[in-house]
Amino acid sequence: MRNLTTAGVFLLISLGSCKKESTGGGTPETTPNLNISDVFKPEGNGGNSNMDFVLKLSAPATKEVSVRVTTKEGFAKAGEDFIAVDQKVIFSAGESQKTVSISIVGDDLKEGVDDFQLALSEGVNCTIISNYATGTIDNDDTKIPVTDIGYTTPTSYTGKTLVWADEFNGSALNTGDWNYDVGDGCPNCGWGNNELEYYTAGDNLYMSNGKMIIEARKESKGSKNYTSSRLTTMGKKSFKFGRIDIRAKLPKGQGIWPALWMLGDNFPTAGWPTCGEIDILEFLGHDLTKIYSTIHFKSGTGSRNISKSYVNATPIPDEYHVYSLVWETDKMRMLIDDKLIGEFLVSDLGGATYPFNDKFFFLFNVAVGGNWPGSPNASTYFPQWMFVDYVRVFQ
């Protein structure tokens, strides 16, 4: 099923009166009202199970009542999350209740909100009252699906030495190298970008099959309605020059904003933008084929940035890619799968102080909302995951 925590199923019923068969002369018969009820059910860890929706007439049928029932995909996909149906439901004279069973496909994977529609049409001898019913498939799984399809890079380069790496093969984050940024960024709330997430100290971080997984999910914490993780190596690991490779699989969706980036070591004292910022990778989850590499620096009394972008032939989140920084004195090149995103030179700064010949530390995060991506909307699926396979530094 879709790799996503709580799943919802929505059953939409066309409003209006069913067709009424002629009764000939005399007083017209009153057609019964047709209603449908909500359902809540755990998904299960495997196999199929039925979610039963009850259609009720307000009075027993005095003649045959019928209605066509057809499933329509929403977030849930036919064959993956449920078994599609297209059938006629018939109430014989004297009947007042029928059950429509939708087969739900169970698995052991953590999921999010799934929905589909059960449209009712072509009704005869009834009046449809209920607009829709909601069936909720409650997630009862914790396993995050981990794949490994995509580009990879070598563990060595001619003339360079691997000086630091994290392959994320352990069962927990190596806090000897990494820190958690915690909270909502206050007093500069939203981390300066009006982001909507609260970053937790490990609640949104997992290790599985040699991957570090940052989970962005919809839940309230502090004053925010979303949670995620933001990691830094500040004060523990920083670097100047060389080649940096980061292999990652990105999340997606409106308002989802993953980033793999760096700040200057003097950030605690000099502040931003004086310290400089190197965005090796930024991605706006609604624009599936485009990525950005950007540098930020101080210009006069304010900040300035230079940004380059790359449009991939296929959706970026479909598989792993390697995002690289090739970093020399007065020159940086950003790559995706060894293809150039952009080059940044000291001359590009137009005389502004160039901060990128000093040490920088890493930041990895998945933001939710913010000035650039905008807020999530009804199309955004949660949870979303960023998988990081490795980060390697060669000098």
C-alpha positions in Angstrom: 0.0 0.0 0.0 0.9 3.6 -0.1 3.9 4.3 2.2 2.3 6.6 4.4 0.1 6.7 9.3 -3.7 7.1 9.6 -5.8 6.4 6.5 -9.2 7.8 5.7 -11.7 6.5 3.3 -14.4 8.9 2.0 -17.6 7.6 0.4 -19.4 10.2 -1.7 -23.0 9.9 -2.5 -24.7 11.9 -5.2 -27.4 14.1 -3.7 -31.0 14.1 -5.0 -34.0 12.0 -5.4 -33.8 8.5 -6.9 -36.1 7.9 -9.9 -39.6 6.9 -8.8 -41.5 4.3 -10.8 -45.0 5.3 -11.7 -47.7 3.9 -9.5 -50.6 4.7 -11.9 -53.6 6.5 -10.5 -54.4 7.3 -6.9 -52.3 8.9 -4.1 -48.5 8.9 -4.9 -46.5 6.7 -2.7 -43.8 8.4 -0.5 -40.3 7.2 -1.4 -38.0 6.2 1.5 -34.9 8.2 2.3 -31.5 6.5 1.7 -28.7 7.0 4.2 -25.2 5.5 4.7 -23.1 5.3 7.9 -19.5 6.0 8.8 -17.0 3.2 9.5 -13.7 3.0 11.5 -11.5 0.0 11.1 -7.8 -0.9 11.7 -6.0 -1.8 8.4 -4.4 -5.1 9.6 -0.9 -6.3 8.9 -1.6 -8.4 5.8 -4.2 -9.9 3.6 -7.6 -8.3 2.8 -10.4 -7.4 5.2 -13.8 -5.9 4.6 -14.9 -2.4 5.5 -18.7 -2.7 5.7 -20.8 0.4 4.8 -24.5 0.1 5.7 -27.1 1.6 3.4 -30.4 2.2 5.2 -33.8 3.1 4.0 -36.0 5.2 6.3 -38.8 2.7 5.8 -39.0 -0.8 4.3 -39.3 -0.7 0.5 -42.8 -1.2 -0.8 -41.3 -2.0 -4.2 -37.8 -2.7 -5.5 -35.2 0.0 -4.7 -31.9 0.1 -6.5 -28.8 2.2 -6.7 -25.5 1.9 -8.5 -22.3 1.8 -6.4 -19.0 2.7 -8.0 -15.6 3.3 -6.3 -13.4 6.2 -7.4 -9.8 6.7 -6.4 -8.6 9.5 -4.2 -5.4 9.2 -2.2 -6.1 5.5 -2.0 -5.3 3.6 -5.2 -7.4 0.7 -6.5 -5.4 -2.5 -6.3 -3.0 -1.1 -3.8 -5.2 0.1 -1.0 -8.7 -1.2 -1.9 -10.4 -3.4 -4.4 -12.6 -1.4 -6.9 -16.3 -2.2 -7.2 -19.0 -1.2 -9.7 -22.3 -2.8 -8.9 -26.0 -2.4 -8.4 -27.4 -2.7 -4.9 -31.1 -3.8 -4.8 -33.5 -3.6 -1.9 -36.4 -6.0 -2.4 -39.9 -5.1 -1.2 -39.8 -5.3 2.6 -36.1 -4.7 3.0 -34.6 -1.6 4.6 -30.9 -2.3 5.0 -28.1 -3.4 2.7 -24.3 -3.7 3.3 -21.6 -2.7 0.8 -18.3 -4.4 1.6 -15.1 -2.7 0.3 -12.1 -5.0 0.5 -9.2 -3.2 2.2 -5.7 -4.3 1.3 -3.6 -4.8 4.5 0.2 -4.8 4.9 2.8 -4.1 7.5 3.9 -0.7 6.3 3.4 2.6 8.0 0.9 4.7 6.1 -0.9 8.0 6.0 -4.4 9.2 5.1 -6.0 7.2 2.3 -9.3 8.1 0.8 -11.5 7.0 -2.1 -15.1 7.7 -3.1 -18.1 5.4 -3.3 -20.4 7.2 -5.7 -24.1 6.3 -5.7 -26.0 6.9 -8.9 -28.9 5.7 -11.0 -31.1 5.2 -8.0 -34.7 4.1 -8.3 -37.6 4.6 -5.8 -35.7 6.4 -3.0 -34.4 9.8 -2.0 -30.7 10.0 -1.2 -30.1 12.0 2.0 -26.5 11.3 3.0 -24.0 13.3 1.0 -21.1 11.1 2.0 -19.8 8.7 4.7 -16.3 8.5 6.0 -14.5 5.2 6.4 -11.3 5.5 8.4 -8.6 2.9 8.0 -6.6 3.2 11.2 -2.8 2.6 10.6 -1.5 -0.1 13.0 2.0 -0.4 11.5 5.4 1.1 12.2 7.6 -0.3 9.5 8.9 2.4 7.1 9.5 1.0 3.6 13.1 1.5 2.6 14.3 1.1 -1.0 17.7 1.5 -2.6 17.0 2.3 -6.3 19.0 5.1 -7.8 22.3 6.7 -8.5 25.4 6.0 -6.4 29.0 7.3 -6.2 32.3 5.6 -5.5 33.9 5.3 -2.1 37.2 6.8 -3.4 38.4 9.3 -5.9 41.9 9.5 -7.4 44.1 12.0 -5.6 41.6 12.4 -2.7 41.3 10.9 0.8 38.0 10.1 2.6 38.3 12.3 5.7 34.9 11.8 7.2 31.7 9.9 6.4 28.5 8.7 8.0 27.0 5.7 6.3 24.1 5.6 8.8 24.5 1.8 9.4 23.9 2.0 13.2 20.7 1.7 15.1 20.8 5.3 16.4 22.1 8.7 15.3 25.8 9.3 16.1 25.5 12.2 18.5 29.3 12.4 18.6 28.9 14.0 15.2 25.4 15.3 15.0 23.1 17.7 17.0 19.4 18.1 17.0 18.0 21.6 16.4 14.9 21.6 18.6 11.8 23.8 18.6 10.1 26.3 16.3 13.0 28.6 15.8 11.8 31.3 18.2 12.6 34.1 18.9 13.0 34.2 15.1 10.0 31.9 14.9 9.7 29.7 11.9 13.5 29.7 11.6 13.3 33.0 9.7 11.2 31.5 6.9 7.8 31.3 8.5 8.0 27.5 8.6 5.2 25.6 10.2 7.0 22.6 11.8 8.3 22.0 15.3 11.7 20.1 15.2 11.9 17.3 17.7 15.0 15.8 19.5 14.8 12.4 17.8 11.0 11.7 17.7 11.0 12.1 14.0 14.3 10.3 13.2 14.7 6.6 12.4 17.5 4.3 11.3 16.7 1.4 9.0 18.6 -0.7 6.5 21.6 1.6 6.4 19.5 4.7 5.9 18.8 7.7 8.1 15.1 8.7 7.8 13.7 12.1 8.7 9.9 12.0 9.0 7.7 15.0 8.6 4.2 14.4 10.0 1.0 16.2 10.7 0.6 16.5 14.5 0.4 19.3 17.0 3.5 20.2 19.1 4.1 23.5 20.8 2.3 26.1 18.7 2.9 24.2 15.5 0.7 21.7 13.6 3.6 19.7 12.0 6.7 18.0 13.3 10.0 17.0 11.7 13.8 16.8 12.3 16.7 19.2 11.7 20.2 17.9 12.2 23.5 19.8 12.4 27.2 19.0 12.9 27.9 22.5 14.4 30.7 22.4 16.8 31.5 18.7 16.0 32.3 18.4 12.3 33.2 21.1 9.9 35.1 21.2 6.6 36.9 23.4 4.1 37.2 22.4 0.5 37.1 19.0 -1.1 34.3 16.9 -2.6 31.1 16.2 -0.6 28.7 13.5 -1.7 25.2 13.1 -0.1 23.0 10.3 -1.4 19.4 10.9 -0.6 15.8 10.2 -1.6 13.5 13.2 -1.1 10.0 13.6 0.2 7.3 15.3 -1.9 4.0 17.3 -1.7 2.8 20.9 -1.5 4.6 22.6 1.4 7.3 20.0 1.8 10.8 21.5 1.7 13.8 19.3 2.2 17.3 20.7 2.3 21.0 19.5 2.5 23.1 22.5 3.3 25.9 24.2 5.2 26.6 27.2 7.4 30.0 28.9 8.2 31.6 27.9 11.4 31.4 31.5 12.6 27.6 31.4 12.6 27.3 31.6 16.4 29.3 34.8 16.6 29.0 36.5 13.2 25.4 35.4 12.5 23.6 35.0 9.2 24.3 36.0 6.4 27.8 37.1 7.3 28.7 33.5 8.0 27.7 32.4 4.5 25.3 29.6 3.5 25.8 26.8 1.0 22.6 25.1 -0.1 23.9 22.0 -1.8 20.3 20.8 -2.4 16.8 22.4 -1.9 13.6 20.9 -3.3 10.0 22.2 -3.4 7.8 19.2 -3.0 5.1 20.3 -5.4 7.6 20.8 -8.3 8.7 17.2 -8.8 11.5 17.5 -11.4 13.3 20.7 -10.3 16.1 21.2 -7.7 18.0 24.2 -6.6 21.6 25.0 -5.4 22.1 28.4 -3.8 24.7 30.4 -2.0 23.8 33.2 0.5 26.1 35.9 1.7 26.2 39.5 3.1 26.1 42.3 0.6 26.3 45.8 2.1 24.0 45.9 5.1 21.7 43.1 3.8 21.8 39.7 2.3 22.1 38.4 -1.3 21.8 35.0 -2.9 22.8 33.4 -6.1 20.7 30.4 -7.1 21.0 27.8 -9.9 18.5 25.1 -10.8 18.4 21.8 -12.6 15.4 20.1 -14.2 15.5 16.3 -14.1 13.9 14.1 -16.8 11.9 12.1 -14.2 10.4 13.0 -10.8 13.2 13.6 -8.3 11.5 11.8 -5.3 11.1 8.5 -7.3 14.6 7.3 -6.5 17.9 8.1 -4.8 20.2 10.8 -6.2 23.7 12.0 -5.2 24.0 15.7 -4.4 27.6 16.8 -4.5 29.6 19.9 -3.7 33.0 20.2 -5.4 34.7 22.9 -3.4 37.9 24.8 -4.2 39.5 28.2 -3.3 37.2 30.9 -4.8 35.1 28.3 -6.6 32.2 25.9 -5.9 30.4 23.5 -8.2 27.1 21.7 -7.3 26.2 18.4 -8.9 23.3 15.9 -9.1 24.4 12.5 -10.2 27.7 14.0 -11.4 25.8 16.4 -13.7 26.3 20.2 -13.1 23.6 22.1 -11.4 25.6 25.3 -11.2 29.0 26.9 -10.6 29.7 29.7 -8.2 32.8 31.9 -8.4 34.3 34.6 -6.2 33.7 37.1 -9.0 30.0 36.4 -8.9 29.7 38.2 -5.6 30.4 41.6 -7.2 32.9 42.7 -4.6 31.0 41.5 -1.6 33.0 39.6 1.0 33.4 36.0 0.0 32.9 33.8 3.0 33.2 30.4 1.3 37.0 29.9 1.8 36.5 29.0 5.5 35.1 26.0 7.4 31.4 25.1 7.2 29.2 22.6 9.0 26.3 20.5 7.8 22.5 20.9 8.3 20.0 18.3 7.0 16.3 19.0 7.5 12.7 18.6 6.1 10.8 21.8 6.6 7.0 22.0 6.3 5.6 25.3 4.9 7.5 28.5 4.8 7.9 31.6 2.6 9.2 29.7 -0.4 7.2 26.5 -0.7 4.0 27.8 0.8 1.8 25.8 3.2 0.6 22.2 2.8 -2.9 21.8 1.4 -5.5 19.0 1.0 -3.3 17.3 -1.6 -0.3 16.9 0.8 0.2 13.4 2.1 1.7 12.8 5.6 4.0 11.4 6.8 6.7 12.3 4.3 10.2 10.9 4.6 13.7 12.0 3.5 16.0 9.0 3.3 19.8 9.7 3.6 22.0 6.8 2.6 25.4 8.5 3.2 27.4 11.7 3.5 31.1 11.5 2.5 33.8 14.2 2.5 36.9 13.7 0.4 39.9 16.0 0.4 
